[in-house]
Amino acid sequence: MKVALFVPCYIDQFYPQVGIATLQLLEKLGVQAHFPAQQTCCGQPLANSGCERDALPIYKHFVQTFSDYDYVVAPSGSCVYHVRKHFDKLDQTADVQHVRGAAYDLIDFISTVLKVEELPGAFPHKVGLHLSCHGQRGLHQANESEMTPVRDGQLSRLLRSLDGIELTNLNRNDECCGFGGTFCVSEAGISARMGQDRVADHVRNGTQVLTGSDMSCLMHLEGIVRRAKLPIKVMHAAEILNGVMVNA
């Protein structure tokens, strides 16, 4: 199995520890992932800003970079969703179709491809799980509240397998955080208020550690947590899972 690690722009620039944790976690699970040095953005910011035609050369470069790999794994549901769904703007060559199908969010890859259902280790904290819109409703990694009252998903199952953990029972467990890529710039006030509502739900229900599988959402929420000086730690799921396996 030939696996490539794709590190999104904001993780590369602001949260490199998440990229490192992702690589280390994959290695602990028996996957030797390769990091192609020529990789760049997936093109999502341009597309979200209405400039998808300008993003086409970025799409093509992405395909050229990753076409030789069986899987392309990223700690970001939004980037993976973009590759799978928006690369339909390219001519559907064999390489393009292969890369679109090979792109996996980290948690989806662990659950679906590696078929890992539980991990060894302990994390004795009350953990609030943020479900990103792309991961939940785009990649179907968790149940949707408008479809079923049952709260379940790939990441929640992995987290529940850890000793000592307690998952926060949120009032609105799958509500959008308001980040939305360039939406948080074009509609900053609405975006901030949506994020404040999500953080308030975690505070109200006693979250100690706020996590998720999409660092863009967590970046937005962490900014609100820091400004309000709240006693909540924000961590990507890769950091939690990699950390517990060190101590397992």
C-alpha positions in Angstrom: 0.0 0.0 0.0 1.6 3.2 -1.2 0.3 6.2 0.9 0.9 9.9 0.6 0.3 12.5 3.3 -1.3 15.7 2.1 -0.9 18.6 4.6 -3.4 21.5 4.1 -2.1 25.0 3.8 -3.3 26.2 7.2 -1.9 23.2 9.0 1.4 23.7 7.2 1.6 27.4 8.2 -0.2 27.5 11.6 -0.5 24.0 13.0 2.5 21.9 11.8 2.2 19.8 15.0 -1.0 18.3 13.5 0.8 17.3 10.3 3.5 15.6 12.4 1.0 13.9 14.7 -0.8 12.6 11.6 2.4 11.1 10.1 3.4 9.6 13.5 -0.1 8.1 14.0 -0.1 6.5 10.6 3.4 5.0 11.3 2.1 3.6 14.6 -0.7 2.0 12.7 1.8 0.3 10.3 1.5 2.8 7.4 4.7 4.3 6.0 3.3 7.5 4.5 5.4 9.6 2.1 5.3 13.4 2.0 5.7 14.7 -1.6 7.7 17.9 -1.2 6.2 19.4 -4.4 2.6 19.4 -3.0 0.8 22.7 -2.7 -2.8 23.8 -1.9 -5.8 21.8 -3.1 -7.3 24.9 -4.6 -10.3 25.2 -2.2 -9.8 28.8 -1.1 -9.9 30.1 -4.7 -12.9 28.0 -5.5 -14.8 29.1 -2.4 -14.1 32.7 -3.4 -15.7 32.2 -6.8 -12.5 31.9 -8.7 -12.6 28.2 -9.5 -11.4 28.7 -13.1 -8.2 30.2 -11.6 -7.9 27.1 -9.4 -7.7 24.6 -12.3 -3.9 24.7 -12.6 -3.7 23.9 -8.9 -6.1 21.0 -9.3 -3.9 19.7 -12.2 -0.7 20.0 -10.1 -2.4 18.2 -7.2 -3.3 15.3 -9.6 0.2 15.2 -11.0 1.7 15.1 -7.5 -0.4 12.3 -6.1 -1.4 10.1 -9.0 1.2 7.5 -8.3 -0.2 6.7 -4.8 -2.8 4.2 -3.7 -4.1 6.6 -1.1 -3.8 10.3 -0.3 -4.5 10.9 3.4 -5.1 14.4 4.9 -6.1 15.6 8.4 -8.9 17.6 6.9 -12.3 16.6 5.7 -12.9 19.9 3.9 -9.8 19.5 1.6 -10.6 15.9 0.9 -14.2 16.7 0.1 -13.0 19.4 -2.3 -10.7 17.0 -4.1 -13.4 14.4 -4.4 -16.3 16.7 -5.4 -14.7 19.7 -7.1 -12.1 18.0 -9.3 -15.0 17.1 -11.6 -14.1 20.4 -13.3 -11.1 18.7 -14.8 -11.2 16.4 -17.8 -11.9 13.0 -16.2 -8.7 11.2 -17.1 -7.7 8.0 -15.4 -5.3 9.9 -13.1 -7.9 12.4 -12.1 -10.5 9.8 -11.3 -7.9 7.8 -9.4 -6.8 10.7 -7.2 -10.4 11.7 -6.5 -11.2 8.2 -5.3 -7.9 7.9 -3.4 -8.3 11.0 -1.2 -9.2 10.2 2.3 -9.7 12.1 5.5 -7.4 10.7 8.2 -10.2 9.4 10.4 -12.0 7.9 7.4 -8.8 6.2 6.3 -8.2 4.7 9.8 -11.8 3.5 10.0 -12.6 2.4 6.5 -9.3 1.4 4.9 -7.3 0.2 7.9 -10.6 -1.0 9.6 -9.4 0.1 13.0 -12.3 0.2 15.5 -10.5 0.9 18.7 -7.1 2.2 19.9 -5.1 1.4 23.0 -4.5 4.1 25.6 -6.2 6.4 28.0 -7.4 10.0 27.8 -9.1 10.9 31.1 -10.8 14.1 30.1 -14.2 15.4 29.1 -14.0 15.8 25.4 -16.3 17.8 23.2 -16.4 16.7 19.6 -16.9 19.2 16.8 -18.3 17.7 13.6 -17.3 19.6 10.5 -19.9 20.2 7.8 -17.7 18.7 5.1 -16.8 15.7 7.1 -20.3 14.9 8.4 -22.6 15.9 5.6 -20.1 15.8 2.7 -18.1 12.7 3.5 -20.8 11.1 5.7 -18.4 10.3 8.6 -21.1 10.8 11.2 -24.9 10.7 11.5 -26.8 13.8 10.7 -29.3 15.1 13.2 -31.8 16.0 10.5 -31.8 12.3 9.5 -31.7 10.4 12.8 -31.5 11.2 16.6 -28.7 8.6 17.0 -25.4 10.3 17.6 -22.7 8.2 16.1 -19.7 8.5 13.8 -16.2 7.3 13.0 -14.3 9.7 15.3 -16.7 9.3 18.2 -16.3 5.5 18.1 -12.5 5.8 18.1 -12.6 8.3 21.0 -15.0 6.1 23.0 -12.5 3.2 22.8 -10.0 5.2 25.0 -9.9 4.5 28.7 -11.2 7.3 31.0 -12.6 9.5 28.3 -16.0 11.1 28.5 -17.6 12.7 25.5 -19.6 15.9 26.1 -23.3 15.6 25.4 -23.9 18.8 23.5 -27.3 20.5 23.0 -26.7 20.9 19.3 -24.0 18.4 18.4 -23.7 18.9 14.7 -24.3 22.6 14.2 -21.9 24.6 11.9 -19.1 26.6 13.7 -19.4 29.4 11.2 -15.9 29.2 9.7 -16.8 28.3 6.2 -13.4 29.2 4.6 -13.7 32.6 3.1 -17.2 33.0 4.6 -15.4 34.0 7.9 -13.9 36.9 6.0 -16.8 38.0 3.8 -19.4 37.6 6.6 -17.1 38.0 9.7 -19.9 39.1 12.1 -22.1 36.1 11.3 -19.2 33.8 11.3 -18.0 35.0 14.8 -21.5 34.7 16.3 -21.9 31.2 15.0 -18.6 30.2 16.5 -19.5 31.9 19.8 -22.7 29.8 19.9 -20.8 26.6 19.4 -18.2 27.4 22.0 -21.0 28.3 24.5 -22.5 24.9 24.0 -19.2 23.3 25.0 -18.8 25.6 28.0 -22.4 24.9 29.1 -21.9 21.2 29.0 -18.4 21.1 30.6 -16.0 20.4 27.8 -12.4 20.3 28.9 -10.8 19.4 25.5 -12.5 20.4 22.2 -11.5 18.2 19.2 -12.4 17.3 15.7 -10.9 16.1 12.5 -10.9 19.4 10.6 -8.3 21.9 11.8 -9.9 24.8 9.9 -13.0 24.6 12.1 -10.9 24.1 15.2 -8.8 27.1 14.3 -11.9 29.2 14.2 -13.2 27.9 17.5 -9.8 28.2 19.2 -9.6 31.9 18.3 -12.9 32.4 20.1 -11.8 30.3 23.1 -8.5 32.3 23.4 -10.2 35.7 23.1 -12.6 34.8 25.8 -9.8 33.2 27.9 -11.9 30.1 28.5 -10.5 27.0 30.2 -10.8 24.8 27.1 -7.9 23.1 25.3 -8.3 22.7 21.5 -6.7 19.7 19.9 -6.9 18.0 16.5 -8.0 14.4 16.9 -4.7 13.2 15.4 -2.9 14.8 18.4 -5.1 13.0 20.9 -4.9 9.6 19.1 -1.2 9.9 18.5 -0.5 11.0 22.0 -2.4 8.1 23.7 -0.6 5.5 21.5 2.7 6.9 22.8 1.6 6.0 26.3 -0.2 2.8 25.5 
